Amino acid sequence: MQFKDVIGQQHLKHKLIESIRSGRVHHAQLFLGDSGHGSLALAMAYAQYINCENPGEDDSCGNCSNCQKNYKLIHPDVHFSFPIVATKSKGPDDGDPKANFYAQWRELMQETAYPAYNEWIRKIGKEDKQGNIPVAEARNIIRKLSLKSYQGGYKVLIMWLPEFLGNEGNVLLKVLEEPSPKTIFLLVAEDESRILNTILSRCQIVRIPRIEPDEIKEALIKVLGAEPEKAAQSAALAEGSFRRAIEIYHSGEDNFFGAFTDWMRLSFSHDYAGLLNWAQNAANLGKENTKNFLIYALGVFRESLLVKQGIHSLSKLRGNEFEWVAEKFAPNINQDGIIKIVNEINEVHYLIGRNASLKVVLFDLSLHISKNLR
């Protein structure tokens, strides 16, 4: 992957490239941010640039042998580590517990460089299992990085989601602190609080900010051939996440507006029978569409608070949605209650990911909204 393939993040790209060109490459870096912000994509582009045979001022060349191997995810000096679900059968390389998962990993990376953990765990058919990075993988990393570089450049380890590296991660402390020459660790994480402090203390943290809505909009138009107006609306509600913008775009967002207004009307009127029926209909959307609807709802609540505070210029809503929010919804909502509602929606989104009953959690959420909305 090249830096030009990473959406937005221009300042950060320049900073990463400058660190390489000036020879100030820290041997252990933690790319911290939502996967939809491009943390993994940046790490992959960084790994390609550092071993490029003909690097330019702004990007790797994309044509040399090293770049081509990086693009195909077969570079012998660039290693990946990621959460897996242990299996009884051993792969072709008994020392590598990930051997049975490489094909799925390459397939996912060809599909998107902005993956989510749930997307990965579905890809390997283990939705009912909890993934982790086992101690055998930590030892496998040490073994691989102790070998001589095949291409004569840097050896790079990209670990996606080190949050899933438990106390077994302490096995890596020595190699993280004193790696062999020209060895780089790039850890790509979302939740700093779940990472071992002993690992955090040995890493230089690179925080990945949200992507600007205009940059997401242009990416949706380029990648998906999206209609500009719909791309702008999806980008506005995506909270800086390209992956979330794609989910919103594909989920029939146009239908979400009607479902949301019905939901709020029933909640305002305390129509509990109507809310129960609404929850049943919403549950029929299925797990993923329901999660996308909740993301959409979070966006509308956020924009409504801006309008409520009189900051119309910052609202990303347009057309009928903005008119409805500005004239009917925002003037009647309870600002403190909306904050509680947002927390409830985030909790329900998590529970749905854990296979909770859609109808039950949506009806319970509706009762909380009805209570806190005014």
N, C-alpha and C positions, 0 to 999 in steps of 0.2 A: 504494500500500500504506500502511496505517495502522499505528501502533505496536501497536495491539491485535491485529493479525494476526501479529505477531512473537512467537514462543513464548519465554516466560520473559524473562530479561535485564532484569528490572524496574529494577535499580539503574542499569544502563547507559542504559536508555530515559530515566530521570529526568535523568541527567547530560547527555544529548544535548539534551533539550528545554530544560533550564535554560541551556545555552550559547546557544541561540537566543534565548530570552526575555530574557536579560541582555545580548544583543548581543556576546557573546564568541565569534564564529564564526571559526574558523581557516580560511583560504582553501584549505589543502591538508591533507587528513586521510587517513590510511591505516587502514582497518578491517582488522585482522589477526586471522585465526582460521579454523578449518575451516569450509567452506561449510555443513556441517550444523549449525553452532552459530548460524547466522543472520546472518553478516556482510553478505551482499548484501541480505537482507531489511531489516536495520537501516538500511543506506545508502539504500534506496529509501523507507523510511518517513521518514527524516530529510529527504530531498529533497522529499517531499510536504509535510511540516510547514512547512518554511522558506518555501514559496511559498503556503501556505494563506491564503485571504482571511479566514477566521474561525477561527483556531486556538484550541483550548481549552487548559486547563492541562496536560492529559495526552495530547492527541492532536490531529491535524488534524481538520477538521470532516467531511471525506468527501463533502460535498455541493456545494461551490463549483465553479466552472468549472475552477480549477487542479487541485483534487483529482480531479475526474472525468477530466481529461486525463492526469494522472499515473497513475490507475488503469488507463487504457486504453493506457498507454505511448505517448502521442501528444503529450505536452506539448512545445511548440516550444522551450522553454528548458531542458529536461532531456535531455541527450545521453548515449548509452551507447557504450562502447567495449569490445570483447571480442576474444579470439583468433579468427582466421579462417584459412582455407586459401586462398591466392591462386588466382584463376581467370583464364583468358585473356580471357574475355568481360567487358566492362564493364557496370556496372549503369546505371540511369537517371540517376544522378548520377555522372559520371566522376571527380569529386573525392573521392568517398566509397568507399573500397574495400570497405566493409561493406554496400553497397547491396543486393547479392544475398542477404544473410543476415538482413535485418531481419524478414522474415516468420517464419523459424524461431526467431529470438530472442524475438519477441513470443509465439509459440506456447509456447516453453519456459517463459517467465516466467508465462504463464497457468496452466501445469501445476504449477510449483513455484518458490518463491523461495529454495529450498535446493538449487541444482543442483550437479552435479559436472562437472569438465572432460570426463571420458569420456562423460558423458551428453550434453553439448553437441556433442561432436565426432561422436557417433553421429547426433544429430539432423540435422546437416548432411551426413550420408553420407560422412564423410571419415575413417573409422576407421583407414585405412592411411596417413594423412598426419599431419604434425606442424603444429599450429597456431601462429600467432604474431601479434603486433600490429606490422604493418609500418611503415616510415618514412612511407609515404603516409598512413597513418592518423594518425600524429603531426602531420603537416602539416594534415590535415583537421580535427583537433581545434583547432589554432591558428586556422584560418580560421573555424570555427564560433563559437568563443568571442570572436572579435574583433568579431562582429556585435552590433548593439544588441539588447537583450532585447525579445522580442515582447510579453510580458505586463507588462513593467515591473518585474518582481521579480528574483530571483537567476537567473543562468545556472549550471547545475550539470552537471558532467561526472562520470558514474559509470563508472570503468574497472574492469571485472572481470578479475582475474588479470593484474596488471601484471608478474608473473613472466615473461610471454611477450613483454615489451617488451625487446628486446635493447639493444645499444649505441645503436641508433637513438633510444632514449628520451631521449638527451641533447638532441635537438631541442626537447624540451618544457621544458628547464630554465629558460629565461628566463620563459616564461609561468607556470610553477609558482611562481617566486620573485616575480614582479611581474605578477600578473594584472590585468586591467581591473577597475574597481569592481564589487562585487556578483557576483563570479565565484567558484565553489567547485569544487574538485577532490575527489572522493571515490574513493579507490583502494581496491579490495576484494581483499585478497591472502590466500594461505594459507601461503606459504613466504617468510619475510623474507630468507633467505640468498640467494635468487635474484633479488632486486630490486637495481637499480643503487644504489650508495651515494650517488651524486649526487642521486637521487630521494628516497631515504630521508631524507637530511639536510634536505630541504625540507618534510617532512611531519610533522604531529602524529600520533603513532601511537595508535590506539584499539584496545586488545586485547580480543577477543571471547572470553569464557570459555565453558566447556562449559555446556550446559543441564542443569538438575537433572532427575533421573529422574522425579520426580513430575510435573513440568511436561510432560515428553515423554509420559508415560502419559496425562495428560488431553488432550493434543493428539491422540494416536492415537485416543482414544475419540471426540473431537469431530469430527475430520477423516475418519476411516475407519470410524467406528461400531464400533471394535474391542471385543472382549470384555475387560473390565477385567483379568482374570488374565493373559491373553496379552499385553495392552498393557503391563502392569507388567513382565513378563519381558523383552519386547523392549526396553523402555526401560532396564532394568537392564544389559543387555549392549551398549547402543549407544554407550557411552563419551561421553555428552553430545551426541551428534549425532542430530538429528531425522531427517535423511535416512537415516542408517544404521539407525535404529529402524524406519523404514518398510521398508527392504530386509529386515531380519530378520523383521519381521512377515509380509511377503508370501512369504517364501521357504520356508514350511513348516518353521518352526523346530521344531515338535513332532517331526519326523522327524530333525532334526539330533542330538538327544540320543542316540538309538539308534546313529546312525552314529558319533558321537564316542566312545561307550563301546566299540563294536566296535574302533575305531581304536586306542584306548588299550590294550585287552586284547591285541591283536595286537602292539603295540609293546612292552608289558611282557614278553611271552613270546618276543620276537625271532623271531616267525613271519614270515620274509621272503616266503615263498610266499603266505601269507595277506595280507600287506601289499600285494604286487603285485596280487592280485585285488581288494583293497579300493580301491586307487588307480584301477583300471580302472572299477569301479562308481561311484566318486565322480566320475570324469571324465565319466561319462554324464549327470551332472546338468546339464552345460553350463557355460559360462564364468561367467555372472552368479551362478547358484546356488552354484557352487563358491566364488566370492569371498565370498558371503554366509555360507557354511558356515565359512570361515576366520575371518571376523569373529566368528561365534558361538564358535568354538574359542578365539579370543583372550580373549573374555569369560569363558569357563569357566576358562581357565588363570589369569587375573587373580583371579577369585573363589577359586580353589583355593589361591593363595598367601596370601590373607587368612585362610582357614580353617587353613592350615598354620601360620600365625603365631599362631593362637588368637584372631583377631579375628572371631569369628562374627557379632557384632552388625552389622558393616559389610557382610557378604555380602548380595548382592541375589538370590541363588538361593533358590528355594522348592521345596517338595514333594519329588518323587522325585530331582530334580537335586541338591538340597542334601544329601539323605540319602546319595546315591551319592558325592558329593564328600567329605563329612565322614567317612564310615565306610570307604570303600574307596580313594578316589583320593588325597586330600590327604596322608594319613599316609605314603604310600609314594613320594611324588615327591621329586626332588632340587631344592631351591630354586634353586641356581645354574644347574642344567640347564634349568629352566623359563625363565629369562631368556634363555638361548641359543635355546631353542625359539621364544619369542615373536619374537625378531629374525629367525629363519628364516621364520616364518609371514608376517611383514610383507614380507620379500623375495619370497616366493612370490606373495603377493597382488599385488605390483608386477609380477612377471614375467607373471602371467596377464593382467594389463591390457595387457601388451605382446605378447599373443598367443603366449605360450610353450605348448608341448605340455602339456595338463593331466595326462595320465597320467605323463609323465616327471617333471614338477616335483613332483607329489604323491607319487610313489614315493620320489624323492630326499628330500623333506621327511620322509616316514615313516621313512626310515633314520636321519636326524638325530634324530628324536624317540626312536626306539628306543635310540639311543646315549646320549642325554642325560636320559632321563626318570627313571631310578632315582636 
